[in-house]
């Protein structure tokens, strides 16, 4: 603050505004469009640059353009579309069964002490057993055809969905339950207004893990007595030393995983738009 004198009048105080220090933002900042594509595109650029510079053995790691030509040839030959559709069908059936089982078991276990006593310990035991170690037993039970492949994918999917949904249910504030009891909500209204909003964040985390798990399990299962599918295509390419075909299969799996995860994230942002979190 400074003081000035105007003629013979009394001094007048004039306030001088001091520059305000700008506080450093702690939030991540504004979401960048298509930000998750930056990492894969950087890896692709590094791969192309290393191939062009001769730093990679073409027999072990073919150049991206070689892989692209191979994929186009397989597509025009008609083998790749058949393998892709077969893999999508297997993953879709297994994912649907696993999703349904995971949600129903989580609700039964999370909303009832009796259900928790019967279900939770069994699921934890199943989680501790390597899923791929169940393949020989499931082949004996279900045969070597498609049924055991879908069953294994369903197990891979339902475990993370159950675990995360059950954890979200257990984490619902008990005061909301007491409020629902005071308000006299019915069981259906309690599930609709308290349980579902409280469990959705954990459910979507499990859903993302389940989607990824379905593709991971499919890679192994399609190499066991299969006559079509991306895993079968890669297994045959291994026998003939066709690394470019193997990379075609891996890239397709990666694209499927990225697209499905992005779709789940998009649905999650729309459904949980009422939340105010760092991610949104």
ChimeraX attribute file (.defattr): number of C-alpha atoms within 10 A of each C-alpha:
attribute: neighborCount
match mode: 1-to-1
recipient: residues
	/A:1	8
	/A:2	9
	/A:3	9
	/A:4	11
	/A:5	10
	/A:6	8
	/A:7	7
	/A:8	6
	/A:9	8
	/A:10	9
	/A:11	12
	/A:12	11
	/A:13	11
	/A:14	10
	/A:15	9
	/A:16	8
	/A:17	7
	/A:18	7
	/A:19	6
	/A:20	6
	/A:21	6
	/A:22	6
	/A:23	6
	/A:24	6
	/A:25	7
	/A:26	6
	/A:27	9
	/A:28	9
	/A:29	10
	/A:30	9
	/A:31	10
	/A:32	7
	/A:33	8
	/A:34	7
	/A:35	8
	/A:36	11
	/A:37	10
	/A:38	11
	/A:39	10
	/A:40	12
	/A:41	11
	/A:42	11
	/A:43	11
	/A:44	13
	/A:45	13
	/A:46	12
	/A:47	18
	/A:48	17
	/A:49	15
	/A:50	14
	/A:51	18
	/A:52	12
	/A:53	9
	/A:54	11
	/A:55	10
	/A:56	16
	/A:57	11
	/A:58	13
	/A:59	11
	/A:60	11
	/A:61	16
	/A:62	20
	/A:63	20
	/A:64	19
	/A:65	11
	/A:66	15
	/A:67	20
	/A:68	16
	/A:69	13
	/A:70	15
	/A:71	20
	/A:72	14
	/A:73	13
	/A:74	15
	/A:75	15
	/A:76	10
	/A:77	10
	/A:78	11
	/A:79	15
	/A:80	21
	/A:81	15
	/A:82	14
	/A:83	20
	/A:84	19
	/A:85	14
	/A:86	17
	/A:87	21
	/A:88	17
	/A:89	14
	/A:90	22
	/A:91	23
	/A:92	18
	/A:93	17
	/A:94	25
	/A:95	26
	/A:96	16
	/A:97	17
	/A:98	27
	/A:99	23
	/A:100	15
	/A:101	18
	/A:102	28
	/A:103	22
	/A:104	15
	/A:105	22
	/A:106	29
	/A:107	20
	/A:108	17
	/A:109	22
	/A:110	24
	/A:111	15
	/A:112	12
	/A:113	11
	/A:114	11
	/A:115	15
	/A:116	18
	/A:117	11
	/A:118	13
	/A:119	16
	/A:120	19
	/A:121	12
	/A:122	12
	/A:123	18
	/A:124	12
	/A:125	9
	/A:126	14
	/A:127	15
	/A:128	9
	/A:129	11
	/A:130	10
	/A:131	14
	/A:132	13
	/A:133	9
	/A:134	14
	/A:135	18
	/A:136	12
	/A:137	11
	/A:138	16
	/A:139	14
	/A:140	10
	/A:141	11
	/A:142	13
	/A:143	13
	/A:144	16
	/A:145	12
	/A:146	14
	/A:147	16
	/A:148	22
	/A:149	26
	/A:150	25
	/A:151	20
	/A:152	21
	/A:153	29
	/A:154	27
	/A:155	25
	/A:156	28
	/A:157	32
	/A:158	31
	/A:159	26
	/A:160	25
	/A:161	29
	/A:162	30
	/A:163	23
	/A:164	24
	/A:165	30
	/A:166	26
	/A:167	16
	/A:168	21
	/A:169	25
	/A:170	16
	/A:171	13
	/A:172	15
	/A:173	11
	/A:174	10
	/A:175	9
	/A:176	15
	/A:177	15
	/A:178	11
	/A:179	12
	/A:180	17
	/A:181	13
	/A:182	9
	/A:183	9
	/A:184	11
	/A:185	14
	/A:186	11
	/A:187	10
	/A:188	10
	/A:189	12
	/A:190	16
	/A:191	16
	/A:192	12
	/A:193	13
	/A:194	18
	/A:195	21
	/A:196	16
	/A:197	15
	/A:198	20
	/A:199	23
	/A:200	18
	/A:201	19
	/A:202	20
	/A:203	26
	/A:204	20
	/A:205	18
	/A:206	25
	/A:207	27
	/A:208	21
	/A:209	19
	/A:210	27
	/A:211	25
	/A:212	20
	/A:213	22
	/A:214	25
	/A:215	24
	/A:216	17
	/A:217	21
	/A:218	24
	/A:219	20
	/A:220	14
	/A:221	23
	/A:222	23
	/A:223	18
	/A:224	15
	/A:225	11
	/A:226	17
	/A:227	13
	/A:228	18
	/A:229	27
	/A:230	30
	/A:231	25
	/A:232	22
	/A:233	22
	/A:234	23
	/A:235	22
	/A:236	16
	/A:237	17
	/A:238	14
	/A:239	8
	/A:240	10
	/A:241	13
	/A:242	16
	/A:243	18
	/A:244	25
	/A:245	25
	/A:246	20
	/A:247	20
	/A:248	24
	/A:249	26
	/A:250	16
	/A:251	14
	/A:252	14
	/A:253	21
	/A:254	16
	/A:255	12
	/A:256	16
	/A:257	19
	/A:258	16
	/A:259	12
	/A:260	15
	/A:261	18
	/A:262	14
	/A:263	13
	/A:264	16
	/A:265	16
	/A:266	12
	/A:267	13
	/A:268	18
	/A:269	15
	/A:270	10
	/A:271	13
	/A:272	15
	/A:273	11
	/A:274	8
	/A:275	11
	/A:276	8
	/A:277	8
	/A:278	10
	/A:279	11
	/A:280	12
